[in-house]
Amino acid sequence: MGKLAIKAGKIIGGGIASALGWAAGEKAVGK
């Protein structure tokens, strides 16, 4: 259970990080 929770947390955390990075990139490009 613990390993699955860590894996899920990493996936969720990575999704948030990539979404923020994508939004920052869009702002930088000016779209």
Secondary structure, DSSP 4 states (H G I P E B T S, - for coil): -HHHHHHHHHHHHHHHHHHHHHHHHHHHHT-
